[in-house]
Amino acid sequence: MATPKGSGIGGFDLGDWRDQVFAFDYDGTGKLDHLTCYRPGTGSIWILKKVSDNHSPDAFTAVYHQDPAQGIAGYNLADLRDRVFAFDYDGAGKLDHLACYRPGTGTIWILKKVSDSDSPDAFTAVYHQGDPGQGIAGYNLADIRDQFFAFDYSGTGKLDHLACYRPGTGTIWILKKVSDSDSPDAFTAVYHQGDPGQGIAGYNLADIRDQFFAFDYSGTGKLDHLACYRPGTGTIWILKKVSDSDSPDAFTAVYHQGDPGSGIGGFDLGDWRDQVFAFDYDGTGKLDHLVCYRPGTGMVRILKKVSDSDSPDAFAAVYHQDNPGRGIGGFDLSNGGDRVFAFDYGGTGKLDHLVCYRPGTGTLWILKKVSDSDSPDAFLPVYPTDAVLPVYRTLSAKVSALFAALPDQNFNVAGKAARAALVNRLKGCTSGTFGIDFRATPDGSIHTWSFRDQFFYGFTPDPNAGSITPVTGLGDDWWTAFNVVVICQAIYYVTSNTRNAVRQPDVNNQVAALNGALQSAHVNFFYAGNLAETVGTTVEAAFAQVAASDRAQAARMYVSLLENPAWISAKVGRPRAANGQTSYGSYCTIG
């Protein structure tokens, strides 16, 4: 089935062929969990934040937008050549600045966020050269072929250097910030080859197709190697810095295939459309895999380094679709304009999701890895709702898909509803009364005050709470006992005088024991039921593939996996909490 047209994302319609999207650290948290969408030549730029897991365009909202209008911080984005990327200007380990440049004009600006307002002055220029300008650190930006990206030249784990290159000329410079002044000499070249130049480490940069990006070749968590490739020729080199000298031999090739070459890991790089970028396939926080794809053909490979040898089999495919292929996760990669990049969808600090988009059509998908299998259904779309899910053939695969579709903890609507129902069940079992109101009532009855009214004024039953006891087998007496120790715990932590009457650590130990009993009673069956019935989630769509006759068995399989930390860690790399629980367990923990 062909990838359908879409509605864009967060109000940005992706309806123009010029549209570009990339990941950005808007909040300065060290996480590339926002999307920057812009349209060169129009002044339009949006920065989007994920606000829910409901998998519809409003799952993201604009924290900044101009459409079409003034660009950002005075940079007008009025030229078709304009390009924008994320940069660590302060050397803080955060890609929280925007670098905006206009090849052929000498124009480059670096922008810092100074407020959360949705207006052009929410950002300010810490460096700028207008149109025409002088470029930066001697690199004149006077050619339309000029390209920039952020690079970890010093191996510090910080993308705080700028790499500037000019395909077809041998020109490449690497720039270091030496001051905070707003002038070209605020940066200096730690490496440079002029126009014409010799390229770097033997890679001559003599073809206009040449492309560069930063890569974690050694798996250290540092993007301190340069990957250079030439689409259509099979040429790809990976370069390592071996000295601080300003000469071509300051870098050496740890992997290279000349022109013509054999590509890498079975991806032949034989088409001019070929694109390559770094990706965190294993969810380790390291961009140590390569994604190679060919827009318009469905062809995509994800490659893992398996040896340090300088030969094509030093990398092996952990995922591949050859030409013609089926794309990945339902995104068919059948359009020549398709673009893919790594994104931190979960806000975990890991670029372990793939954003696939098709400018001019409104289509944007976000994919999550579900399994290590080498097939299109190894990835699952977590955005949007109308994404076409793979068809899972076995019950085990369907249950794995359900697990992989679990929403992120910070945005889990079903998880919050389940926890609210559990807390409501606990509150509802507050026992005891105190005092009598002898004032006349319309029916002549005497009113007694309950402790529930005192502690939880205005209490009303949660509509989901009624299904907890049938699922867990834990009745009113159990919940009443749990209620007593939780209230004692609250008294200890909230009050100043009464706390001395509470026996600690006995109360905390009892709360922990009762939470353990709740987990043992398969409370996750209750959570699973809520999740499967929550409208508009990927879980709902995945659950629909499980036949009614298989659901009891699927539920048992699902819960056994959900309660197995080793399985969770192996599948998605979710860390355990200090108490040994996975992050999912906290939805069903009280107190």
C-alpha positions as CSV (number, residue, x, y, z in Angstrom):
1,M,0.0,0.0,0.0
2,A,1.3,3.4,-0.9
3,T,2.2,5.9,1.8
4,P,-0.8,8.3,2.0
5,K,-0.7,12.0,1.9
6,G,-0.9,13.7,5.3
7,S,-1.7,16.9,7.1
8,G,1.7,17.9,8.2
9,I,2.5,18.2,11.8
10,G,1.7,20.7,14.6
11,G,0.1,23.1,12.1
12,F,3.1,23.1,9.7
13,D,1.4,21.7,6.6
14,L,4.5,20.3,4.8
15,G,2.8,21.4,1.6
16,D,5.7,22.9,-0.3
17,W,8.6,21.1,-2.0
18,R,11.0,23.4,-0.3
19,D,10.1,22.4,3.2
20,Q,12.9,21.2,5.5
21,V,12.7,19.5,8.9
22,F,15.4,18.7,11.5
23,A,15.8,17.9,15.2
24,F,16.5,20.7,17.7
25,D,17.1,21.2,21.5
26,Y,14.7,24.1,22.0
27,D,14.6,23.8,25.8
28,G,18.4,23.4,26.3
29,T,18.0,20.0,28.0
30,G,20.5,18.2,25.9
31,K,17.7,16.4,24.1
32,L,16.9,16.8,20.4
33,D,13.2,16.4,21.1
34,H,11.8,19.3,19.2
35,L,11.3,19.6,15.4
36,T,12.3,22.7,13.5
37,C,10.3,23.0,10.2
38,Y,11.1,25.8,7.7
39,R,10.4,26.9,4.2
40,P,13.3,28.7,2.5
41,G,12.3,31.8,0.5
42,T,9.2,32.6,2.5
43,G,10.2,33.5,6.0
44,S,8.3,30.6,7.4
45,I,9.8,28.7,10.3
46,W,8.1,26.6,13.1
47,I,9.5,24.9,16.1
48,L,7.3,22.1,17.4
49,K,7.1,20.4,20.7
50,K,5.5,17.0,21.4
51,V,2.6,17.4,23.8
52,S,0.8,14.0,23.6
53,D,0.9,10.5,22.1
54,N,-2.4,10.9,20.4
55,H,-0.8,10.5,17.0
56,S,-2.6,13.3,15.2
57,P,-1.3,16.6,13.9
58,D,-2.1,18.2,17.3
59,A,0.2,15.7,19.1
60,F,2.8,18.4,18.4
61,T,2.3,22.1,19.0
62,A,4.2,25.2,17.9
63,V,6.3,26.9,20.5
64,Y,7.5,29.2,17.8
65,H,6.0,29.9,14.4
66,Q,6.2,32.4,11.5
67,D,4.2,31.5,8.4
68,P,4.9,33.2,6.1
69,A,6.5,36.2,7.8
70,Q,9.7,37.5,9.4
71,G,11.8,34.5,9.8
72,I,13.6,34.4,13.2
73,A,15.7,36.9,15.2
74,G,16.1,39.1,12.2
75,Y,17.2,36.4,9.8
76,N,14.4,36.7,7.2
77,L,14.6,33.3,5.6
78,A,13.6,35.1,2.4
79,D,16.0,33.3,0.0
80,L,15.6,29.8,-1.5
81,R,19.2,29.0,-0.6
82,D,18.7,29.5,3.1
83,R,19.7,26.6,5.3
84,V,19.3,26.1,9.1
85,F,20.8,23.5,11.5
86,A,21.3,23.0,15.2
87,F,24.7,23.9,16.8
88,D,26.4,23.9,20.2
89,Y,27.6,27.5,20.2
90,D,28.4,27.6,24.0
91,G,30.2,24.3,24.1
92,A,27.7,23.1,26.7
93,G,27.0,19.7,25.1
94,K,23.6,21.0,23.9
95,L,22.5,21.7,20.3
96,D,20.4,24.6,21.5
97,H,21.4,27.3,19.0
98,L,20.3,27.7,15.4
99,A,22.9,28.3,12.7
100,C,21.3,30.0,9.6
101,Y,23.3,30.5,6.4
102,R,22.9,31.6,2.8
103,P,25.4,30.0,0.4
104,G,26.8,32.4,-2.2
105,T,26.3,35.5,-0.2
106,G,28.7,35.4,2.8
107,T,25.6,35.4,5.1
108,I,25.6,33.4,8.3
109,W,23.8,34.0,11.6
110,I,23.9,32.0,14.9
111,L,20.8,32.4,17.1
112,K,20.3,32.0,20.8
113,K,16.9,31.5,22.4
114,V,16.3,34.3,25.0
115,S,12.6,33.8,25.8
116,D,9.7,31.3,25.3
117,S,7.6,33.9,23.5
118,D,6.2,33.0,20.0
119,S,7.7,36.0,18.2
120,P,10.8,36.7,16.2
121,D,12.6,38.3,19.1
122,A,12.4,35.1,21.2
123,F,15.8,34.5,19.6
124,T,18.7,36.9,19.2
125,A,21.8,36.8,17.1
126,V,25.0,36.0,18.9
127,Y,26.8,36.1,15.6
128,H,25.7,37.5,12.3
129,Q,26.9,38.6,8.9
130,G,24.2,40.1,6.6
131,D,23.7,39.7,2.9
132,P,26.2,40.3,1.5
133,G,28.5,39.4,4.4
134,Q,32.1,38.2,5.1
135,G,31.3,34.7,6.1
136,I,33.0,33.4,9.2
137,A,36.7,32.9,10.3
138,G,37.9,33.6,6.8
139,Y,35.5,31.1,5.1
140,N,33.7,33.5,2.8
141,L,30.5,31.5,2.0
142,A,30.7,33.0,-1.4
143,D,29.7,29.9,-3.4
144,I,26.2,28.4,-3.8
145,R,27.7,25.0,-3.2
146,D,28.8,25.8,0.4
147,Q,27.5,23.5,3.2
148,F,27.9,23.5,7.0
149,F,27.3,21.1,9.8
150,A,28.2,20.7,13.5
151,F,31.2,18.5,14.4
152,D,33.0,17.2,17.5
153,Y,36.6,18.1,16.4
154,S,38.1,17.8,19.9
155,G,36.5,14.5,20.9
156,T,34.8,16.0,23.9
157,G,31.3,14.8,23.1
158,K,30.3,18.3,22.1
159,L,29.3,19.4,18.6
160,D,30.9,22.8,19.1
161,H,32.9,23.2,15.9
162,L,31.6,24.2,12.5
163,A,32.7,22.1,9.5
164,C,32.4,24.1,6.2
165,Y,33.0,22.6,2.8
166,R,32.6,23.3,-0.9
167,P,31.9,20.2,-3.0
168,G,33.8,20.1,-6.3
169,T,36.7,22.3,-5.1
170,G,38.6,20.4,-2.5
171,T,37.7,23.1,0.0
172,I,37.0,22.2,3.7
173,W,37.4,24.2,6.9
174,I,36.8,23.3,10.5
175,L,36.2,26.3,12.8
176,K,36.5,26.8,16.5
177,K,34.9,29.5,18.5
178,V,37.5,31.7,20.3
179,S,35.4,34.5,21.6
180,D,31.8,35.7,22.0
181,S,32.2,38.7,19.8
182,D,29.9,39.3,16.9
183,S,32.6,39.5,14.2
184,P,34.2,37.1,11.7
185,D,37.3,36.6,14.0
186,A,35.1,35.2,16.8
187,F,35.9,31.9,15.1
188,T,39.2,30.6,13.9
189,A,40.2,27.8,11.5
190,V,41.7,24.7,13.2
191,Y,41.8,23.1,9.8
192,H,41.5,24.6,6.3
193,Q,42.0,23.9,2.7
194,G,41.2,26.8,0.4
195,D,39.6,27.0,-3.1
196,P,41.0,25.0,-4.8
197,G,42.2,22.7,-1.9
198,Q,43.3,19.1,-1.3
199,G,40.3,18.0,0.6
200,I,41.1,16.0,3.8
201,A,42.9,12.7,4.5
202,G,43.1,11.9,0.8
203,Y,39.4,12.5,0.2
204,N,39.7,15.1,-2.6
205,L,36.3,16.8,-2.4
206,A,36.5,17.2,-6.1
207,D,33.0,16.3,-7.1
208,I,29.9,18.5,-6.6
209,R,28.0,15.4,-5.3
210,D,30.2,15.1,-2.2
211,Q,28.5,15.0,1.1
212,F,29.8,15.1,4.7
213,F,28.4,14.4,8.2
214,A,29.6,13.6,11.7
215,F,29.6,10.0,12.8
216,D,30.4,7.9,15.9
217,Y,32.6,5.3,14.3
218,S,34.1,4.0,17.5
219,G,30.9,3.7,19.5
220,T,32.1,6.1,22.2
221,G,29.1,8.4,22.1
222,K,31.2,11.1,20.4
223,L,30.5,12.3,16.8
224,D,34.3,12.8,16.3
225,H,34.7,11.1,12.9
226,L,33.9,12.5,9.5
227,A,31.9,10.4,7.0
228,C,32.4,11.5,3.4
229,Y,30.5,10.0,0.5
230,R,29.8,10.6,-3.2
231,P,26.4,9.3,-4.4
232,G,26.4,7.5,-7.7
233,T,30.0,6.3,-7.5
234,G,30.2,3.8,-4.6
235,T,32.6,6.2,-2.8
236,I,32.5,6.5,1.0
237,W,35.3,7.3,3.4
238,I,35.3,7.5,7.2
239,L,38.0,9.8,8.7
240,K,39.6,9.9,12.1
241,K,41.5,12.9,13.5
242,V,45.1,11.9,14.4
243,S,46.7,15.3,15.1
244,D,45.8,18.9,15.6
245,S,47.9,20.0,12.6
246,D,46.3,22.2,9.9
247,S,47.1,19.8,7.0
248,P,45.4,17.1,5.1
249,D,47.2,14.3,7.0
250,A,45.7,15.6,10.3
251,F,43.0,13.1,9.5
252,T,43.4,9.5,8.3
253,A,40.9,7.1,6.7
254,V,39.7,4.2,8.9
255,Y,37.4,3.1,6.0
256,H,37.5,4.1,2.4
257,Q,36.2,3.1,-1.0
258,G,37.5,5.1,-3.9
259,D,35.8,6.4,-7.0
260,P,34.5,4.1,-8.3
261,G,34.0,2.0,-5.1
262,S,31.9,-0.7,-3.7
263,G,29.9,1.3,-1.1
264,I,29.5,0.0,2.4
265,G,27.8,-3.0,4.0
266,G,26.2,-4.1,0.8
267,F,24.8,-0.6,0.0
268,D,26.5,0.2,-3.3
269,L,26.1,4.0,-3.3
270,G,25.6,3.6,-7.0
271,D,22.8,6.2,-7.5
272,W,23.0,10.0,-7.3
273,R,19.9,10.0,-5.0
274,D,21.6,8.0,-2.2
275,Q,21.6,9.6,1.2
276,V,23.5,8.5,4.4
277,F,23.3,9.6,8.0
278,A,24.1,8.5,11.6
279,F,21.5,6.7,13.7
280,D,21.1,5.2,17.2
281,Y,19.6,1.9,16.1
282,D,20.2,0.1,19.5
283,G,18.9,2.9,21.7
284,T,22.2,3.2,23.5
285,G,22.6,7.0,23.1
286,K,25.3,6.5,20.4
287,L,24.9,7.4,16.8
288,D,27.0,4.4,15.7
289,H,24.9,3.0,12.9
290,L,24.6,4.2,9.4
291,V,21.2,4.6,7.6
292,C,21.6,4.5,3.8
293,Y,18.6,5.0,1.7
294,R,17.6,5.7,-1.9
295,P,14.5,7.9,-2.3
296,G,12.1,6.8,-5.0
297,T,13.0,3.2,-4.8
298,G,11.9,1.9,-1.4
299,M,15.6,0.9,-0.8
300,V,17.0,1.4,2.7
301,R,19.8,-0.2,4.8
302,I,20.8,0.2,8.4
303,L,24.4,-0.8,8.9
304,K,26.4,-1.8,12.0
305,K,30.1,-1.8,12.3
306,V,31.3,-5.4,12.9
307,S,35.1,-4.9,12.5
308,D,37.8,-2.3,12.1
309,S,38.9,-3.6,8.8
310,D,39.0,-1.2,5.8
311,S,36.7,-3.2,3.6
312,P,33.0,-3.2,2.6
313,D,32.2,-6.1,5.0
314,A,33.5,-4.1,8.0
315,F,29.8,-3.1,8.2
316,A,26.8,-5.4,8.1
317,A,23.2,-4.8,7.5
318,V,20.9,-5.2,10.5
319,Y,18.0,-4.0,8.3
320,H,17.8,-3.9,4.5
321,Q,15.4,-3.4,1.7
322,D,17.0,-3.6,-1.7
323,N,16.0,-1.9,-5.0
324,P,13.0,-2.1,-5.4
325,G,12.2,-2.3,-1.7
326,R,9.3,-1.7,0.7
327,G,10.8,1.1,2.6
328,I,10.6,0.9,6.4
329,G,7.8,0.7,9.0
330,G,5.1,1.2,6.3
331,F,6.8,4.4,4.9
332,D,7.4,3.2,1.3
333,L,10.3,5.6,0.3
334,S,8.8,5.7,-3.2
335,N,9.1,9.4,-3.8
336,G,12.3,11.0,-5.0
337,G,11.8,13.8,-2.5
338,D,11.6,11.6,0.6
339,R,13.9,12.5,3.5
340,V,14.8,10.7,6.7
341,F,16.6,11.7,9.9
342,A,17.1,10.6,13.5
343,F,15.0,12.1,16.2
344,D,14.5,11.9,20.0
345,Y,10.7,11.3,20.0
346,G,10.6,9.9,23.5
347,G,12.6,12.8,25.1
348,T,15.1,10.2,26.4
349,G,18.2,11.8,25.1
350,K,18.5,9.1,22.4
351,L,18.1,9.7,18.7
352,D,16.5,6.3,18.3
353,H,13.4,7.1,16.2
354,L,13.3,7.9,12.5
355,V,11.4,10.9,11.0
356,C,10.4,10.2,7.4
357,Y,8.9,13.1,5.5
358,R,7.8,14.0,1.9
359,P,7.9,17.7,1.2
360,G,5.0,19.1,-0.8
361,T,2.5,16.3,0.3
362,G,2.0,16.9,4.0
363,T,3.4,13.5,4.8
364,L,5.5,13.0,7.9
365,W,5.9,9.7,9.8
366,I,7.8,9.0,13.0
367,L,9.0,5.4,13.3
368,K,10.1,3.4,16.4
369,K,12.1,0.2,16.3
370,V,9.9,-2.7,17.5
371,S,12.3,-5.6,17.0
372,D,15.7,-6.6,15.6
373,S,14.2,-8.5,12.7
374,D,15.4,-7.6,9.2
375,S,11.9,-6.9,7.8
376,P,9.8,-3.8,7.2
377,D,7.7,-4.5,10.3
378,A,10.8,-4.2,12.5
379,F,9.8,-0.5,12.8
380,L,6.3,0.8,13.8
381,P,4.9,4.2,13.1
382,V,4.1,6.1,16.3
383,Y,2.9,9.1,14.3
384,P,0.5,9.7,12.6
385,T,-2.8,7.9,13.2
386,D,-3.4,7.3,9.5
387,A,0.0,5.6,9.1
388,V,-0.4,2.2,7.6
389,L,0.7,-0.4,10.2
390,P,2.6,-3.5,9.0
391,V,0.5,-6.6,9.1
392,Y,1.9,-8.9,11.8
393,R,1.7,-12.6,10.9
394,T,2.1,-14.3,14.3
395,L,0.6,-13.7,17.7
396,S,4.1,-13.2,19.2
397,A,4.8,-10.5,16.6
398,K,1.4,-8.9,17.3
399,V,2.1,-8.8,21.1
400,S,5.6,-7.4,20.4
401,A,4.0,-4.7,18.3
402,L,1.6,-3.9,21.2
403,F,4.5,-3.6,23.6
404,A,6.5,-1.4,21.1
405,A,3.4,0.8,20.7
406,L,3.4,1.7,24.4
407,P,3.4,5.5,24.7
408,D,6.2,7.4,26.3
409,Q,5.8,7.9,30.1
410,N,5.5,11.6,30.0
411,F,2.7,11.6,27.5
412,N,0.8,8.4,28.4
413,V,-2.9,9.3,28.4
414,A,-3.9,5.7,29.2
415,G,-1.3,5.3,31.9
416,K,-2.4,8.4,33.6
417,A,-6.0,7.3,33.4
418,A,-5.1,3.9,34.9
419,R,-3.1,5.4,37.7
420,A,-5.9,7.9,38.4
421,A,-8.4,5.0,38.7
422,L,-6.1,3.1,41.1
423,V,-5.7,6.2,43.3
424,N,-9.5,6.8,43.2
425,R,-10.1,3.2,44.3
426,L,-7.7,3.8,47.2
427,K,-9.4,7.0,48.2
428,G,-12.8,5.4,48.0
429,C,-11.9,2.9,50.7
430,T,-11.1,5.5,53.3
431,S,-13.0,4.2,56.4
432,G,-14.5,5.6,59.5
433,T,-16.6,8.6,60.6
434,F,-16.2,11.4,63.1
435,G,-18.8,13.8,64.6
436,I,-22.5,14.1,64.1
437,D,-24.4,17.0,62.6
438,F,-27.6,17.4,64.6
439,R,-29.0,20.1,62.4
440,A,-32.2,19.2,60.7
441,T,-32.1,17.9,57.2
442,P,-35.0,17.8,54.7
443,D,-35.6,14.2,55.3
444,G,-35.0,14.4,59.1
445,S,-31.9,12.3,59.1
446,I,-28.7,12.9,61.1
447,H,-25.6,13.5,59.1
448,T,-22.2,12.0,60.1
449,W,-18.9,13.2,58.8
450,S,-16.7,10.6,57.2
451,F,-12.9,10.6,57.1
452,R,-13.2,10.3,53.3
453,D,-15.0,13.6,53.2
454,Q,-12.3,15.1,55.4
455,F,-9.3,13.8,53.5
456,F,-10.7,13.8,50.0
457,Y,-13.5,16.5,49.9
458,G,-15.8,16.2,46.9
459,F,-14.8,12.6,46.2
460,T,-16.6,10.9,43.3
461,P,-15.9,7.4,41.9
462,D,-13.8,7.1,38.8
463,P,-15.6,5.3,36.0
464,N,-12.6,3.0,35.5
465,A,-12.2,2.1,39.2
466,G,-15.0,-0.5,39.1
467,S,-13.0,-2.9,36.9
468,I,-10.0,-3.1,39.2
469,T,-11.2,-5.7,41.7
470,P,-12.5,-8.1,39.0
471,V,-9.1,-8.0,37.3
472,T,-6.9,-8.1,40.4
473,G,-9.1,-10.0,42.9
474,L,-8.3,-7.4,45.6
475,G,-11.5,-6.4,47.4
476,D,-12.6,-3.6,49.7
477,D,-10.8,-5.0,52.8
478,W,-7.5,-5.0,51.0
479,W,-7.8,-1.5,49.7
480,T,-9.0,-0.2,53.1
481,A,-5.8,-1.6,54.7
482,F,-3.7,-0.1,51.9
483,N,-5.5,3.2,52.4
484,V,-4.6,3.4,56.1
485,V,-0.9,2.9,55.6
486,V,-0.8,5.4,52.7
487,I,-2.5,8.0,54.8
488,C,-0.1,7.4,57.6
489,Q,2.8,7.8,55.2
490,A,1.3,11.1,54.0
491,I,0.9,12.3,57.6
492,Y,4.5,11.6,58.2
493,Y,5.8,13.5,55.2
494,V,3.3,16.4,55.2
495,T,2.7,17.3,58.9
496,S,5.1,18.6,61.5
497,N,3.5,17.7,64.9
498,T,1.6,14.6,64.1
499,R,4.4,12.9,62.2
500,N,6.0,11.7,65.5
501,A,3.1,9.4,66.0
502,V,3.8,7.5,62.8
503,R,6.1,4.5,63.0
504,Q,8.8,4.7,60.4
505,P,10.3,2.8,58.6
506,D,7.5,0.4,59.2
507,V,4.9,2.4,57.3
508,N,7.2,2.8,54.2
509,N,7.9,-0.9,54.3
510,Q,4.2,-1.7,54.4
511,V,3.5,0.6,51.4
512,A,6.2,-1.0,49.4
513,A,4.9,-4.5,50.3
514,L,1.3,-3.6,49.3
515,N,2.5,-2.1,46.0
516,G,4.4,-5.4,45.4
517,A,1.2,-7.3,46.1
518,L,-0.7,-5.0,43.7
519,Q,1.9,-5.8,41.0
520,S,1.7,-9.5,41.8
521,A,-2.1,-9.3,41.3
522,H,-1.5,-8.5,37.7
523,V,-2.7,-5.0,37.9
524,N,-1.1,-4.6,34.4
525,F,-4.0,-6.5,33.0
526,F,-6.1,-3.5,34.1
527,Y,-3.6,-1.1,32.5
528,A,-3.5,-3.2,29.3
529,G,-7.3,-3.1,29.0
530,N,-7.3,0.7,29.4
531,L,-4.5,1.2,26.9
532,A,-6.1,-1.0,24.2
533,E,-9.4,0.9,24.4
534,T,-7.9,4.4,24.4
535,V,-8.9,5.9,21.0
536,G,-6.4,7.4,18.7
537,T,-3.3,5.6,19.8
538,T,-1.0,3.2,17.9
539,V,-1.9,0.6,20.5
540,E,-5.5,0.7,19.4
541,A,-4.5,0.0,15.8
542,A,-2.1,-2.7,16.8
543,F,-4.6,-4.3,19.1
544,A,-7.1,-4.4,16.3
545,Q,-4.9,-7.0,14.6
546,V,-5.4,-9.5,17.5
547,A,-8.4,-11.7,16.8
548,A,-11.0,-11.9,19.6
549,S,-10.3,-15.6,20.0
550,D,-6.6,-14.9,20.6
551,R,-6.9,-12.0,23.1
552,A,-6.8,-14.0,26.3
553,Q,-3.6,-15.7,25.3
554,A,-2.2,-12.4,23.9
555,A,-3.0,-10.7,27.2
556,R,-1.0,-13.4,29.1
557,M,1.9,-13.0,26.8
558,Y,1.7,-9.2,26.9
559,V,1.8,-9.1,30.7
560,S,4.6,-11.6,31.0
561,L,6.7,-9.5,28.8
562,L,5.7,-6.2,30.5
563,E,6.7,-7.7,33.8
564,N,10.1,-8.9,32.5
565,P,12.7,-6.2,32.9
566,A,15.3,-8.2,30.9
567,W,13.0,-8.5,27.9
568,I,12.2,-4.8,28.0
569,S,15.8,-3.8,28.3
570,A,16.8,-6.1,25.4
571,K,14.0,-4.7,23.2
572,V,14.0,-1.0,23.8
573,G,16.9,-0.2,26.2
574,R,14.6,1.3,28.8
575,P,16.6,1.9,32.0
576,R,15.5,0.3,35.3
577,A,14.7,2.6,38.2
578,A,16.7,2.3,41.4
579,N,14.1,-0.1,42.8
580,G,14.6,-2.5,39.8
581,Q,11.3,-1.6,38.2
582,T,11.1,-0.5,34.6
583,S,9.6,2.9,33.8
584,Y,6.3,1.3,32.9
585,G,5.8,-0.1,36.4
586,S,5.4,3.4,37.9
587,Y,1.9,3.7,36.2
588,C,0.6,1.1,38.6
589,T,2.5,2.1,41.8
590,I,0.8,4.1,44.6
591,G,2.3,6.0,47.5
